[in-house]
Amino acid sequence: MRLQPQPQPGAKAVGFDAAFVDYKGSLCASDSPRCWFTLATDARATARFAALSASCTDGQKNGTETDVDCGGSCGRCALDAACQQNSDCVNGQCVMGLCSACPLDTNLLYNGDAESDAPGSAAPGWSFGPEFVVDSYGGGNLAATDPGPAARGQNFFYGGLSAQSSATAMVDLARCAKLIERQAVTLKVAGYLGGYASQDDNMVVRFGIKQGASVTSQVVLGPVLAADRQDASGLLLRESSAILPKGACGLEVVMTATRTAGLSNDAYADNITATVSLK
């Protein structure tokens, strides 16, 4: 007969998420023939169940555990616990020996492409200062065929009508804290910046790295001036990176549009990204 999840009378209950143990002492969680037992081996298998269960609840790191009472042959470990492989972690991600929820190589900046709201308005995820707005390609400033991102949507960020305007967004790095403490994480930032024709109106994007409540360092993109664009309206890609220092807990992202000529502040930006990667 098979050793069932509900033990027979006299057997000890199993208090962990590891399935059955066959007569060779191997874990099994399937209907493989080795997971079935005869009446003669049931008692031996049940005893092994009890011993394995006890080692997973004794408050010590032992056996095949990667951290105290978890990983290996025991249940999955919580976030920030030690691990050896993805299957040791409750979220299935083991990074540099830690169960981590850090979203590696994923854009952490919400709505960096200005696509989440209509032109002429503020964009979700951003706090817009006076005059800073979202504009649309083909609306008179930039055409969809002007230089810029190949994968672009309908909208881009626009400085508006004031001499200087800005927008701010925040990024929380709490999920990456343990990896940052190991100085193992690189911040990579990118964005398309530009302006109109021969004017030097320009956009600068500052990614302030916060430690506690204060910005202690920054990574800067821009400006892109008319000479960079060869006096043509459009957007050029700018990229940069930095190793996140210990204690880094967030980013304060500020786009600043500056007018140098004319009535309109023709500073433009699109596809702003901030990702974290293992260095």
C-alpha positions as a Markdown table, in Angstrom:
| # | Residue | x | y | z |
|---|---|---|---|---|
| 1 | Met | 0.0 | 0.0 | 0.0 |
| 2 | Arg | 1.1 | 3.6 | -0.4 |
| 3 | Leu | 2.0 | 5.8 | 2.5 |
| 4 | Gln | -0.7 | 8.4 | 2.4 |
| 5 | Pro | -0.6 | 12.2 | 3.3 |
| 6 | Gln | -2.9 | 11.4 | 6.2 |
| 7 | Pro | -0.8 | 8.8 | 8.2 |
| 8 | Gln | -2.3 | 5.6 | 9.4 |
| 9 | Pro | -3.2 | 5.3 | 13.1 |
| 10 | Gly | 0.0 | 5.6 | 15.2 |
| 11 | Ala | 2.0 | 7.4 | 12.6 |
| 12 | Lys | 3.3 | 10.9 | 13.3 |
| 13 | Ala | 2.0 | 13.7 | 11.1 |
| 14 | Val | 4.4 | 15.5 | 8.8 |
| 15 | Gly | 4.7 | 19.2 | 9.4 |
| 16 | Phe | 6.6 | 20.4 | 6.4 |
| 17 | Asp | 6.1 | 20.8 | 2.6 |
| 18 | Ala | 8.3 | 17.9 | 1.4 |
| 19 | Ala | 6.4 | 15.0 | 0.1 |
| 20 | Phe | 7.1 | 11.3 | 0.6 |
| 21 | Val | 10.3 | 9.4 | 1.5 |
| 22 | Asp | 10.9 | 6.1 | -0.1 |
| 23 | Tyr | 12.7 | 3.1 | 1.2 |
| 24 | Lys | 16.0 | 4.5 | -0.1 |
| 25 | Gly | 15.6 | 7.7 | 1.9 |
| 26 | Ser | 14.9 | 9.8 | -1.2 |
| 27 | Leu | 12.3 | 12.5 | -1.4 |
| 28 | Cys | 9.4 | 12.0 | -3.8 |
| 29 | Ala | 6.3 | 13.9 | -4.6 |
| 30 | Ser | 4.9 | 12.0 | -7.5 |
| 31 | Asp | 3.2 | 8.7 | -8.3 |
| 32 | Ser | 6.5 | 7.1 | -9.2 |
| 33 | Pro | 6.6 | 3.4 | -8.2 |
| 34 | Arg | 9.4 | 4.2 | -5.7 |
| 35 | Cys | 6.9 | 6.3 | -3.8 |
| 36 | Trp | 4.8 | 3.2 | -3.0 |
| 37 | Phe | 5.4 | 1.0 | 0.0 |
| 38 | Thr | 4.6 | -2.5 | 1.2 |
| 39 | Leu | 3.0 | -3.0 | 4.6 |
| 40 | Ala | 6.5 | -4.2 | 5.8 |
| 41 | Thr | 8.2 | -0.9 | 4.9 |
| 42 | Asp | 5.4 | 1.5 | 5.9 |
| 43 | Ala | 6.7 | 1.8 | 9.5 |
| 44 | Arg | 10.2 | 2.4 | 8.3 |
| 45 | Ala | 9.1 | 5.0 | 5.8 |
| 46 | Thr | 6.9 | 6.7 | 8.4 |
| 47 | Ala | 9.8 | 6.8 | 10.9 |
| 48 | Arg | 11.9 | 8.6 | 8.3 |
| 49 | Phe | 9.1 | 11.0 | 7.7 |
| 50 | Ala | 9.1 | 11.9 | 11.4 |
| 51 | Ala | 12.9 | 12.3 | 11.6 |
| 52 | Leu | 13.0 | 14.6 | 8.5 |
| 53 | Ser | 10.1 | 16.6 | 9.8 |
| 54 | Ala | 11.8 | 17.1 | 13.2 |
| 55 | Ser | 15.0 | 18.4 | 11.5 |
| 56 | Cys | 12.9 | 21.0 | 9.7 |
| 57 | Thr | 11.5 | 22.4 | 12.9 |
| 58 | Asp | 14.3 | 22.3 | 15.4 |
| 59 | Gly | 15.5 | 25.9 | 15.0 |
| 60 | Gln | 18.8 | 24.9 | 13.6 |
| 61 | Lys | 20.5 | 24.9 | 10.2 |
| 62 | Asn | 21.3 | 21.3 | 9.6 |
| 63 | Gly | 21.0 | 18.5 | 7.0 |
| 64 | Thr | 20.5 | 19.8 | 3.5 |
| 65 | Glu | 18.9 | 23.0 | 4.8 |
| 66 | Thr | 20.2 | 26.3 | 3.2 |
| 67 | Asp | 19.0 | 28.4 | 6.1 |
| 68 | Val | 17.4 | 27.6 | 9.5 |
| 69 | Asp | 14.6 | 25.0 | 8.9 |
| 70 | Cys | 14.1 | 25.8 | 5.2 |
| 71 | Gly | 15.6 | 25.0 | 1.8 |
| 72 | Gly | 17.0 | 21.7 | 0.6 |
| 73 | Ser | 14.8 | 18.9 | 1.8 |
| 74 | Cys | 12.7 | 21.2 | 3.9 |
| 75 | Gly | 10.1 | 23.8 | 2.9 |
| 76 | Arg | 11.0 | 26.9 | 0.8 |
| 77 | Cys | 12.8 | 29.8 | 2.5 |
| 78 | Ala | 11.4 | 33.2 | 3.1 |
| 79 | Leu | 12.8 | 36.3 | 1.4 |
| 80 | Asp | 16.4 | 37.3 | 2.4 |
| 81 | Ala | 17.1 | 33.8 | 3.7 |
| 82 | Ala | 20.1 | 31.8 | 2.4 |
| 83 | Cys | 19.6 | 29.6 | -0.7 |
| 84 | Gln | 21.5 | 27.6 | -3.2 |
| 85 | Gln | 19.0 | 27.3 | -6.0 |
| 86 | Asn | 15.7 | 28.9 | -7.1 |
| 87 | Ser | 13.7 | 26.0 | -5.6 |
| 88 | Asp | 14.9 | 26.8 | -2.1 |
| 89 | Cys | 13.0 | 30.1 | -2.2 |
| 90 | Val | 9.3 | 30.9 | -1.6 |
| 91 | Asn | 9.3 | 33.2 | -4.7 |
| 92 | Gly | 11.5 | 31.0 | -6.8 |
| 93 | Gln | 14.4 | 33.5 | -7.1 |
| 94 | Cys | 17.8 | 32.7 | -5.6 |
| 95 | Val | 20.3 | 35.5 | -6.3 |
| 96 | Met | 23.9 | 35.4 | -5.0 |
| 97 | Gly | 22.9 | 32.9 | -2.3 |
| 98 | Leu | 19.9 | 35.0 | -1.1 |
| 99 | Cys | 16.2 | 34.5 | -1.7 |
| 100 | Ser | 15.5 | 37.9 | -3.3 |
| 101 | Ala | 12.5 | 39.7 | -4.6 |
| 102 | Cys | 14.7 | 42.4 | -6.2 |
| 103 | Pro | 13.3 | 42.9 | -9.8 |
| 104 | Leu | 16.6 | 42.5 | -11.7 |
| 105 | Asp | 16.8 | 43.9 | -15.3 |
| 106 | Thr | 13.3 | 45.3 | -15.2 |
| 107 | Asn | 12.4 | 48.9 | -15.6 |
| 108 | Leu | 11.5 | 50.2 | -12.1 |
| 109 | Leu | 10.3 | 53.6 | -13.3 |
| 110 | Tyr | 6.5 | 53.6 | -13.8 |
| 111 | Asn | 5.3 | 55.4 | -16.9 |
| 112 | Gly | 8.7 | 56.4 | -18.2 |
| 113 | Asp | 7.3 | 56.5 | -21.7 |
| 114 | Ala | 4.4 | 58.9 | -20.9 |
| 115 | Glu | 1.8 | 56.5 | -22.3 |
| 116 | Ser | -0.4 | 56.3 | -19.3 |
| 117 | Asp | -2.4 | 59.5 | -19.8 |
| 118 | Ala | -3.7 | 61.8 | -22.5 |
| 119 | Pro | -1.5 | 64.6 | -24.0 |
| 120 | Gly | -1.7 | 68.0 | -22.3 |
| 121 | Ser | -2.0 | 66.4 | -18.8 |
| 122 | Ala | 0.2 | 65.1 | -16.0 |
| 123 | Ala | 1.2 | 61.5 | -16.2 |
| 124 | Pro | 0.5 | 58.8 | -13.6 |
| 125 | Gly | 3.6 | 58.0 | -11.5 |
| 126 | Trp | 5.0 | 61.6 | -12.0 |
| 127 | Ser | 4.5 | 64.8 | -10.1 |
| 128 | Phe | 4.5 | 67.6 | -12.7 |
| 129 | Gly | 5.5 | 71.2 | -12.0 |
| 130 | Pro | 3.8 | 74.1 | -13.7 |
| 131 | Glu | 3.8 | 73.9 | -17.6 |
| 132 | Phe | 5.5 | 70.5 | -17.8 |
| 133 | Val | 3.1 | 68.3 | -19.8 |
| 134 | Val | 2.7 | 65.2 | -22.0 |
| 135 | Asp | 2.7 | 65.9 | -25.8 |
| 136 | Ser | 1.9 | 63.6 | -28.7 |
| 137 | Tyr | 4.0 | 62.8 | -31.8 |
| 138 | Gly | 2.6 | 64.5 | -34.8 |
| 139 | Gly | 1.1 | 67.4 | -32.7 |
| 140 | Gly | 3.4 | 70.1 | -34.1 |
| 141 | Asn | 6.6 | 69.6 | -32.0 |
| 142 | Leu | 7.9 | 66.1 | -32.9 |
| 143 | Ala | 6.8 | 63.9 | -35.7 |
| 144 | Ala | 6.6 | 60.1 | -35.4 |
| 145 | Thr | 9.3 | 59.9 | -38.1 |
| 146 | Asp | 11.8 | 62.2 | -36.3 |
| 147 | Pro | 14.8 | 60.5 | -34.8 |
| 148 | Gly | 14.0 | 58.8 | -31.5 |
| 149 | Pro | 13.1 | 55.4 | -30.1 |
| 150 | Ala | 12.3 | 52.7 | -32.6 |
| 151 | Ala | 9.7 | 51.3 | -30.2 |
| 152 | Arg | 7.8 | 54.5 | -29.3 |
| 153 | Gly | 4.2 | 55.0 | -28.3 |
| 154 | Gln | 2.0 | 58.0 | -29.0 |
| 155 | Asn | 3.4 | 60.4 | -26.4 |
| 156 | Phe | 6.5 | 62.1 | -25.0 |
| 157 | Phe | 7.4 | 64.5 | -22.2 |
| 158 | Tyr | 7.4 | 68.2 | -23.1 |
| 159 | Gly | 8.7 | 71.3 | -21.3 |
| 160 | Gly | 5.6 | 73.4 | -22.0 |
| 161 | Leu | 5.7 | 77.3 | -22.1 |
| 162 | Ser | 7.8 | 78.3 | -19.1 |
| 163 | Ala | 11.5 | 79.1 | -19.0 |
| 164 | Gln | 12.1 | 76.1 | -16.9 |
| 165 | Ser | 9.8 | 73.2 | -15.8 |
| 166 | Ser | 10.2 | 69.8 | -14.2 |
| 167 | Ala | 8.6 | 66.5 | -13.2 |
| 168 | Thr | 9.5 | 64.1 | -10.4 |
| 169 | Ala | 9.0 | 60.4 | -9.8 |
| 170 | Met | 10.1 | 58.1 | -7.0 |
| 171 | Val | 11.4 | 54.5 | -7.1 |
| 172 | Asp | 11.5 | 52.2 | -4.1 |
| 173 | Leu | 14.5 | 50.0 | -3.8 |
| 174 | Ala | 13.5 | 48.2 | -0.6 |
| 175 | Arg | 13.2 | 44.8 | -2.3 |
| 176 | Cys | 16.9 | 45.0 | -3.3 |
| 177 | Ala | 18.2 | 46.1 | 0.1 |
| 178 | Lys | 20.1 | 42.9 | 0.9 |
| 179 | Leu | 21.8 | 42.7 | -2.5 |
| 180 | Ile | 22.7 | 46.4 | -2.3 |
| 181 | Glu | 24.3 | 45.9 | 1.1 |
| 182 | Arg | 26.7 | 43.5 | -0.6 |
| 183 | Gln | 27.4 | 46.2 | -3.2 |
| 184 | Ala | 26.4 | 43.7 | -5.8 |
| 185 | Val | 23.9 | 45.8 | -7.7 |
| 186 | Thr | 24.4 | 48.3 | -10.6 |
| 187 | Leu | 21.9 | 51.0 | -11.4 |
| 188 | Lys | 21.5 | 51.4 | -15.2 |
| 189 | Val | 19.6 | 54.4 | -16.5 |
| 190 | Ala | 18.6 | 55.4 | -20.0 |
| 191 | Gly | 16.4 | 57.8 | -21.9 |
| 192 | Tyr | 15.8 | 59.5 | -25.2 |
| 193 | Leu | 16.4 | 63.3 | -24.9 |
| 194 | Gly | 16.2 | 66.1 | -27.4 |
| 195 | Gly | 14.7 | 69.3 | -28.7 |
| 196 | Tyr | 13.6 | 71.3 | -31.6 |
| 197 | Ala | 15.6 | 72.2 | -34.7 |
| 198 | Ser | 18.6 | 74.6 | -34.1 |
| 199 | Gln | 17.4 | 75.6 | -30.6 |
| 200 | Asp | 19.3 | 74.5 | -27.5 |
| 201 | Asp | 16.2 | 74.0 | -25.3 |
| 202 | Asn | 17.1 | 70.8 | -23.5 |
| 203 | Met | 16.0 | 68.1 | -21.0 |
| 204 | Val | 18.2 | 66.8 | -18.2 |
| 205 | Val | 17.2 | 63.8 | -16.1 |
| 206 | Arg | 18.8 | 63.3 | -12.7 |
| 207 | Phe | 18.5 | 60.0 | -10.9 |
| 208 | Gly | 19.1 | 60.9 | -7.3 |
| 209 | Ile | 20.2 | 57.9 | -5.1 |
| 210 | Lys | 18.6 | 58.1 | -1.7 |
| 211 | Gln | 20.2 | 56.9 | 1.6 |
| 212 | Gly | 17.6 | 57.4 | 4.2 |
| 213 | Ala | 15.6 | 60.5 | 3.5 |
| 214 | Ser | 18.4 | 62.3 | 1.6 |
| 215 | Val | 19.8 | 62.2 | -1.9 |
| 216 | Thr | 23.5 | 61.5 | -1.5 |
| 217 | Ser | 24.6 | 60.9 | -5.1 |
| 218 | Gln | 23.2 | 61.0 | -8.6 |
| 219 | Val | 23.4 | 59.7 | -12.1 |
| 220 | Val | 22.7 | 62.3 | -14.8 |
| 221 | Leu | 21.5 | 62.0 | -18.4 |
| 222 | Gly | 21.7 | 65.0 | -20.8 |
| 223 | Pro | 21.6 | 67.6 | -21.9 |
| 224 | Val | 21.3 | 66.9 | -25.7 |
| 225 | Leu | 21.9 | 70.2 | -27.5 |
| 226 | Ala | 21.2 | 71.3 | -31.1 |
| 227 | Ala | 24.8 | 70.4 | -32.2 |
| 228 | Asp | 24.3 | 66.8 | -30.9 |
| 229 | Arg | 21.2 | 66.6 | -33.0 |
| 230 | Gln | 22.8 | 68.3 | -36.0 |
| 231 | Asp | 20.2 | 71.0 | -35.8 |
| 232 | Ala | 17.4 | 68.5 | -36.5 |
| 233 | Ser | 14.3 | 68.0 | -34.3 |
| 234 | Gly | 14.5 | 64.7 | -32.6 |
| 235 | Leu | 15.5 | 62.5 | -29.6 |
| 236 | Leu | 18.9 | 60.8 | -29.0 |
| 237 | Leu | 19.6 | 57.9 | -26.6 |
| 238 | Arg | 21.6 | 58.6 | -23.5 |
| 239 | Glu | 22.7 | 56.0 | -21.0 |
| 240 | Ser | 24.7 | 55.8 | -17.8 |
| 241 | Ser | 25.3 | 53.5 | -14.8 |
| 242 | Ala | 26.6 | 53.4 | -11.2 |
| 243 | Ile | 27.1 | 50.8 | -8.5 |
| 244 | Leu | 24.5 | 51.4 | -5.8 |
| 245 | Pro | 26.1 | 52.3 | -2.4 |
| 246 | Lys | 25.3 | 50.5 | 0.8 |
| 247 | Gly | 22.2 | 51.9 | 2.3 |
| 248 | Ala | 20.6 | 53.0 | -1.0 |
| 249 | Cys | 16.9 | 52.7 | -0.5 |
| 250 | Gly | 15.3 | 54.6 | -3.4 |
| 251 | Leu | 15.6 | 56.9 | -6.4 |
| 252 | Glu | 14.3 | 60.4 | -6.8 |
| 253 | Val | 14.0 | 61.0 | -10.6 |
| 254 | Val | 13.8 | 64.6 | -11.7 |
| 255 | Met | 13.4 | 65.7 | -15.3 |
| 256 | Thr | 14.2 | 69.4 | -15.8 |
| 257 | Ala | 13.3 | 71.2 | -19.1 |
| 258 | Thr | 15.2 | 74.4 | -19.8 |
| 259 | Arg | 14.3 | 77.0 | -22.5 |
| 260 | Thr | 17.1 | 78.9 | -24.2 |
| 261 | Ala | 15.2 | 80.6 | -27.1 |
| 262 | Gly | 11.7 | 81.3 | -28.3 |
| 263 | Leu | 8.4 | 81.1 | -26.4 |
| 264 | Ser | 8.0 | 77.4 | -26.1 |
| 265 | Asn | 10.2 | 75.2 | -23.9 |
| 266 | Asp | 11.1 | 72.7 | -26.6 |
| 267 | Ala | 12.8 | 70.2 | -24.3 |
| 268 | Tyr | 11.6 | 66.7 | -25.0 |
| 269 | Ala | 12.1 | 63.2 | -23.4 |
| 270 | Asp | 10.8 | 59.7 | -23.9 |
| 271 | Asn | 11.3 | 56.1 | -22.8 |
| 272 | Ile | 13.1 | 56.9 | -19.5 |
| 273 | Thr | 14.2 | 53.8 | -17.7 |
| 274 | Ala | 15.9 | 52.8 | -14.5 |
| 275 | Thr | 16.9 | 49.1 | -14.0 |
| 276 | Val | 19.1 | 47.3 | -11.4 |
| 277 | Ser | 21.4 | 44.5 | -12.5 |
| 278 | Leu | 24.1 | 42.3 | -10.9 |
| 279 | Lys | 27.4 | 44.0 | -11.5 |
